[in-house]
Amino acid sequence: MYADEITGSMKRAISESSRRRAIQLEYNKQNGITPRSVEKAISEGIESVRSAEELTVAVAGETLEEHDVNLVLSELEYEMELAARNLQFEKAAEFRDQILQLKRGQFSDRK
C-alpha cells in the first residue's frame, strides 16, 4: 500500500492480515507444517497445445514448418489490415512487403 498516511480502513486491513497470519503460523507450528512454494509443471499445458497443433497440421496435410509459416502470414495480414484501417499506410506497406517476401520464400521451395 502506498500512502502518505494510514487510514482507518488500512489499519483494519493490516490488523486483520496480521491476526490471520498469526493464527496460520500457530496452526503450522502445532501440526508440523513447513510452508513451501507450489510446484506445478507447466510443460503439461505446453505439450497439450503442441499435440493439438500437430493434429491440426496432420488434418490440414501440411508440415509443421508450413503451419508455422501460415500462422506468421495470418498475423502479418492482420497487422497490415489493422495498420491500413488506422491510416498508417507506411506501416501497412512494410507488413505487405514482409508477407510477399515470406510467400516467395515459402512457395519457391515447392517448385
Short mmCIF file of the C-alpha atoms (twelve columns), coordinates in Angstrom:
data_MODEL
# 
_entry.id   MODEL 
# 
loop_
_atom_site.group_PDB 
_atom_site.id 
_atom_site.type_symbol 
_atom_site.label_atom_id 
_atom_site.label_alt_id 
_atom_site.label_comp_id 
_atom_site.label_asym_id 
_atom_site.label_seq_id 
_atom_site.Cartn_x 
_atom_site.Cartn_y 
_atom_site.Cartn_z 
_atom_site.pdbx_PDB_model_num 
ATOM 1   C CA . MET A 1   0.000  0.000   0.000   1 
ATOM 2   C CA . TYR A 2   1.275  3.422   -0.929  1 
ATOM 3   C CA . ALA A 3   0.005  6.420   1.003   1 
ATOM 4   C CA . ASP A 4   1.207  9.378   2.992   1 
ATOM 5   C CA . GLU A 5   -0.877 8.372   5.976   1 
ATOM 6   C CA . ILE A 6   -2.539 5.189   7.148   1 
ATOM 7   C CA . THR A 7   -6.311 5.465   7.092   1 
ATOM 8   C CA . GLY A 8   -8.685 3.626   9.383   1 
ATOM 9   C CA . SER A 9   -9.543 1.168   6.622   1 
ATOM 10  C CA . MET A 10  -5.866 0.464   6.036   1 
ATOM 11  C CA . LYS A 11  -5.265 -0.086  9.768   1 
ATOM 12  C CA . ARG A 12  -8.156 -2.554  9.946   1 
ATOM 13  C CA . ALA A 13  -6.951 -4.455  6.851   1 
ATOM 14  C CA . ILE A 14  -3.368 -4.638  8.146   1 
ATOM 15  C CA . SER A 15  -4.572 -5.700  11.579  1 
ATOM 16  C CA . GLU A 16  -6.801 -8.438  10.131  1 
ATOM 17  C CA . SER A 17  -3.979 -9.735  7.920   1 
ATOM 18  C CA . SER A 18  -1.610 -9.837  10.887  1 
ATOM 19  C CA . ARG A 19  -4.224 -11.634 13.011  1 
ATOM 20  C CA . ARG A 20  -4.821 -14.273 10.344  1 
ATOM 21  C CA . ARG A 21  -1.080 -14.716 9.756   1 
ATOM 22  C CA . ALA A 22  -0.543 -15.345 13.495  1 
ATOM 23  C CA . ILE A 23  -3.317 -17.963 13.521  1 
ATOM 24  C CA . GLN A 24  -1.849 -19.681 10.445  1 
ATOM 25  C CA . LEU A 25  1.685  -19.702 11.880  1 
ATOM 26  C CA . GLU A 26  0.412  -21.217 15.144  1 
ATOM 27  C CA . TYR A 27  -1.562 -23.890 13.243  1 
ATOM 28  C CA . ASN A 28  1.502  -24.726 11.146  1 
ATOM 29  C CA . LYS A 29  3.646  -24.999 14.287  1 
ATOM 30  C CA . GLN A 30  1.172  -27.308 16.064  1 
ATOM 31  C CA . ASN A 31  0.835  -29.591 13.036  1 
ATOM 32  C CA . GLY A 32  4.465  -29.622 11.944  1 
ATOM 33  C CA . ILE A 33  3.753  -27.930 8.630   1 
ATOM 34  C CA . THR A 34  6.541  -26.151 6.790   1 
ATOM 35  C CA . PRO A 35  5.164  -23.799 4.135   1 
ATOM 36  C CA . ARG A 36  6.691  -24.183 0.675   1 
ATOM 37  C CA . SER A 37  6.084  -22.811 -2.796  1 
ATOM 38  C CA . VAL A 38  3.712  -24.508 -5.160  1 
ATOM 39  C CA . GLU A 39  5.493  -26.757 -7.639  1 
ATOM 40  C CA . LYS A 40  3.462  -27.235 -10.758 1 
ATOM 41  C CA . ALA A 41  4.621  -28.439 -14.153 1 
ATOM 42  C CA . ILE A 42  3.656  -26.100 -16.953 1 
ATOM 43  C CA . SER A 43  5.010  -28.439 -19.590 1 
ATOM 44  C CA . GLU A 44  1.748  -30.379 -19.490 1 
ATOM 45  C CA . GLY A 45  -0.112 -27.386 -20.895 1 
ATOM 46  C CA . ILE A 46  2.566  -26.729 -23.490 1 
ATOM 47  C CA . GLU A 47  2.573  -30.378 -24.554 1 
ATOM 48  C CA . SER A 48  -1.203 -30.429 -24.989 1 
ATOM 49  C CA . VAL A 49  -1.068 -27.294 -27.150 1 
ATOM 50  C CA . ARG A 50  1.697  -28.779 -29.288 1 
ATOM 51  C CA . SER A 51  -0.140 -32.097 -29.725 1 
ATOM 52  C CA . ALA A 52  -3.297 -30.222 -30.757 1 
ATOM 53  C CA . GLU A 53  -1.207 -28.245 -33.218 1 
ATOM 54  C CA . GLU A 54  0.268  -31.470 -34.631 1 
ATOM 55  C CA . LEU A 55  -3.235 -32.886 -35.071 1 
ATOM 56  C CA . THR A 56  -4.311 -29.730 -36.904 1 
ATOM 57  C CA . VAL A 57  -1.275 -29.984 -39.151 1 
ATOM 58  C CA . ALA A 58  -1.993 -33.646 -39.910 1 
ATOM 59  C CA . VAL A 59  -5.623 -32.918 -40.785 1 
ATOM 60  C CA . ALA A 60  -4.616 -29.964 -42.984 1 
ATOM 61  C CA . GLY A 61  -1.957 -32.034 -44.727 1 
ATOM 62  C CA . GLU A 62  0.888  -29.618 -44.001 1 
ATOM 63  C CA . THR A 63  4.248  -29.925 -42.333 1 
ATOM 64  C CA . LEU A 64  4.878  -28.190 -39.011 1 
ATOM 65  C CA . GLU A 65  7.095  -25.690 -40.823 1 
ATOM 66  C CA . GLU A 66  4.347  -24.826 -43.304 1 
ATOM 67  C CA . HIS A 67  1.895  -24.482 -40.431 1 
ATOM 68  C CA . ASP A 68  4.209  -22.100 -38.592 1 
ATOM 69  C CA . VAL A 69  4.724  -20.017 -41.738 1 
ATOM 70  C CA . ASN A 70  0.962  -19.849 -42.276 1 
ATOM 71  C CA . LEU A 71  0.486  -18.672 -38.685 1 
ATOM 72  C CA . VAL A 72  3.035  -15.897 -39.215 1 
ATOM 73  C CA . LEU A 73  1.387  -14.952 -42.508 1 
ATOM 74  C CA . SER A 74  -2.008 -14.713 -40.813 1 
ATOM 75  C CA . GLU A 75  -0.597 -12.496 -38.078 1 
ATOM 76  C CA . LEU A 76  1.156  -10.221 -40.582 1 
ATOM 77  C CA . GLU A 77  -2.008 -9.929  -42.686 1 
ATOM 78  C CA . TYR A 78  -3.979 -8.982  -39.578 1 
ATOM 79  C CA . GLU A 79  -1.379 -6.358  -38.610 1 
ATOM 80  C CA . MET A 80  -1.347 -4.994  -42.180 1 
ATOM 81  C CA . GLU A 81  -5.136 -4.642  -42.221 1 
ATOM 82  C CA . LEU A 82  -5.132 -3.001  -38.796 1 
ATOM 83  C CA . ALA A 83  -2.463 -0.505  -39.868 1 
ATOM 84  C CA . ALA A 84  -4.409 0.332   -43.025 1 
ATOM 85  C CA . ARG A 85  -7.615 0.881   -41.040 1 
ATOM 86  C CA . ASN A 86  -5.703 3.259   -38.769 1 
ATOM 87  C CA . LEU A 87  -4.428 5.124   -41.841 1 
ATOM 88  C CA . GLN A 88  -0.841 4.032   -41.157 1 
ATOM 89  C CA . PHE A 89  -0.123 3.236   -44.768 1 
ATOM 90  C CA . GLU A 90  3.673  3.147   -44.464 1 
ATOM 91  C CA . LYS A 91  3.408  0.566   -41.720 1 
ATOM 92  C CA . ALA A 92  0.854  -1.413  -43.764 1 
ATOM 93  C CA . ALA A 93  3.241  -1.365  -46.736 1 
ATOM 94  C CA . GLU A 94  6.041  -2.757  -44.545 1 
ATOM 95  C CA . PHE A 95  3.775  -5.609  -43.460 1 
ATOM 96  C CA . ARG A 96  2.786  -6.214  -47.108 1 
ATOM 97  C CA . ASP A 97  6.447  -6.418  -48.091 1 
ATOM 98  C CA . GLN A 98  7.146  -8.897  -45.297 1 
ATOM 99  C CA . ILE A 99  4.177  -11.004 -46.411 1 
ATOM 100 C CA . LEU A 100 5.350  -11.032 -50.028 1 
ATOM 101 C CA . GLN A 101 8.900  -11.925 -49.013 1 
ATOM 102 C CA . LEU A 102 7.673  -14.752 -46.797 1 
ATOM 103 C CA . LYS A 103 5.371  -16.083 -49.528 1 
ATOM 104 C CA . ARG A 104 8.194  -16.018 -52.083 1 
ATOM 105 C CA . GLY A 105 10.411 -17.984 -49.721 1 
ATOM 106 C CA . GLN A 106 7.643  -20.409 -48.877 1 
ATOM 107 C CA . PHE A 107 6.485  -21.166 -52.386 1 
ATOM 108 C CA . SER A 108 9.875  -21.132 -54.130 1 
ATOM 109 C CA . ASP A 109 10.777 -24.376 -52.295 1 
ATOM 110 C CA . ARG A 110 7.767  -26.194 -53.796 1 
ATOM 111 C CA . LYS A 111 8.783  -25.732 -57.465 1 
# 
